[in-house]
Amino acid sequence: MSFLQRHPYLFWQLVGWCLALVDFVFLVIAVFNDLGEWSYPVIVIMFIAALFAVLGSPFFVYFSRKTQVPRTDSSAESQRISNGVAAIVRLRGKPGFVLVNLLFPVLFGALIVLTYQLGEHGHIFLGFVSMVAMVVMPFVFYSQYFSVLERRFMAYADGARMVTLRSVDDMSFYYLSDLRVTHMPLLPLPNAPSGAMLDFLYNWLRRYLTADRLTLIRFTAADLRRVGCVIVKEEKTGLVYPDSLLIAIPERQLDLSGDNRAQFDKECNALGVFRLPAPSQIEVHP
């Protein structure tokens, strides 16, 4: 575990005060060497960055933990789910998603300009209030926005109960080797899927299901080797052979007719889902 993961508050405080020290040194140099008006924006922007790190870091850490998906087994899995929800919502063109993503940087930029102008015209108190709002607003906004996004996406709050997770040990070798024939979608995971990950997968695939239940197959890259499948481009698929965990999604339970196929493939690409390489890229061992 890195220093940032063990002591996030201390890390950002050190960053902030180091920026403040550099800003102070530059201010002294600018005053005694008469660097001109160009130095003023540099001083102000660096001060804002330092303030952002010192005052904003507690909000950043707090809201980062608050937005972490519950019932996950690791921060990597939580981040995977968060990114997955945002990616799927974006691809499905949910109303307001594009507008909100455009509004956020515009509002943040407007606060930066307002803070700069207030400071330049000597309105110290109002400038400070605007600066604090600029520091705190992104974290509050992101936390609330993601909570609403996740709530709407997770229409089935207990979707994990509707998922049947089969182990590769329950399958025959013939069915496992058939993965490369059927081009079954494979999703690499950072760890064994938790209830939250199964909730996410069910809510993602619910629109394609032909029945109420979802069946997934859990195995590792080493299991593929047992039946003669060796993935030769690990850097492209993100696998770390042989312990990489994968989830296979049998397509026979999905309705991929019409436009569903194109939409499903787009969502798979966004989530890092891949299929076994073509036969020319697979080494077959006797």
HURA-V216000 format. One line per field, one symbol per residue. ss: DSSP state (H for helix, E for strand, - for the rest). phi: phi as a letter, one per 40 degrees, with the letter a starting at -180 (. if undefined). burial: I if it has 9 or more other ideal C-beta (glycine too) atoms within 8 Angstrom, else O. A space follows every 10 residues. Layout:
ss = ???
phi = ???
burial = ???
//
This chain:
ss = --HHHH-HHH HHHHHHHHHH HHHHHHHHHH HHH----HHH HHHHHHHHHH HHHHHHHHHH HHHHHH---- ----HHHHHH HHHHHHHHHH H-----HHHH HHHHHHHHHH HHHHHHHHHH ---HHHHHHH HHHHHHHHHH HHHHHHHHHH HHH-----HH HHEEEEEHHH --HHHHH-HH HH--EEEEE- ----HHHHHH HHHHH---E- ---EEEEEEE HHHHHH---- E--HHHH--- ----EEEEE- HHHE-----H HHHHHHHHHH H--E----HH HE----
phi = .cccccbccc dccccccccc cccccccccc ccbfchcccc dccccccccc cdccccdccc cccccccccc gccacccccc cdcccccccc ccgcdgcccc cccccccccc cccccccccc cgcccccccc ccccccddcc cccccccccc cccccbcbcd ccbbbccccc bcccccccdc ccfccbbcbc adccccccdc cccccdcccc bccbbbbbab ccccccbgbb ccbccccgcb cbcccbbcbc cccbcbcgcc cccccccccc cgcbbddcdc bbcbbc
burial = OOOOOOOIIO IIIOIIIOII OIIOOIIOII OOOOOOOOIO OIIIOIIIII IIIIIIIOII IIIIOOIIIO OIOOOOIIOI IIOIIIIIII IOOOOOIOOI OOOIOOIIOO IIOIIIOIIO OOOOOOIOOI IIIIIIIIII IIIOIIIOII OIIIOIOOII OIIOIIIIOO IOOOOIIOII OOOIIIIIIO IOIIOIIIII IIIIIIOIIO OOOIIIIIII IIIIIOIIII IOOIOOIOIO IOOIIIIIII IOIIOOOOOI IOIIOIIIOI IOIIOIIOOO OIOOOO
//
